[in-house]
Amino acid sequence: AQSVTQLDSQVPVFEEAPVELRCNYSSSVSVYLFWYVQYPNQGLQLLLKYLSGSTLVESINGFEAEFNKSQTSFHLRKPSVHISDTAEYFCAVSGYDYKLSFGAGTTVTVRA
Amino acid sequence: GAGVSQSPSNKVTEKGKDVELRCDPISGHTALYWYRQRLGQGLEFLIYFQGNSAPDKSGLPSDRFSAERTGESVSTLTIQRTQQEDSAVYLCASSLVGSREETQYFGPGTRLLVL
């Protein structure tokens, strides 16, 4: 079985400032890693995922995450946030099968 | 194309009543998942359907919970004799074939409140 810990439940940030959302996982098998985002009044949608290859993965809207196997982490970063990035972000892991294990989520609130 | 849809969007019920939650997956997706999200917690896996295979019910929290799926289309999650601890958002997701590297596409959820 695998588990996911998101270390910050709330992250307030000013517009154009950088943000980092931390995610650590534990698993006895190799994993695939995902970040999902839930904008206000919308459903969960995939932001980015790591399957294999380069440990740095990017999304189309400027987020990036780096898989660090030795630290069992998959932290999400954005160098400059916008008001529209206000949302709840979930880190998720799939282990030996299709079941996703999710962290508790991090709420990012971007202020002008 | 249309995404995953769920109904109702909100449901308020009294303790002890039965409820039915519906999920319409993306057309052509053979895999369907149900998750539950309690307040302040991450999503927890409930049940998985893939084509005509036997469903994986390993996440259902008690025998009051059951789910069905008609072929590769609509799924219904039923909670019998609801309890207050069943209050949560119930999310449905679908994916093309159900492999572990696939993106799961989520519906908007059904917010269930048991009084």
Interface residues (C-beta under 8 A of the other chain):
Chain A: V4 Q6 S9 Y32 F34 Y36 Q42 G43 L44 Q45 L46 K49 L51 F90 A92 S94 G95 Y96 D97 Y98 K99 L100 S101 F102 G103 A104 G105
Chain B: G3 V4 A31 Y33 Y35 G40 Q41 G42 L43 E44 F45 Y48 Q50 D56 G59 L91 A93 S95 G98 S99 R100 E101 E102 T103 Q104 Y105 F106 G107 P108 G109
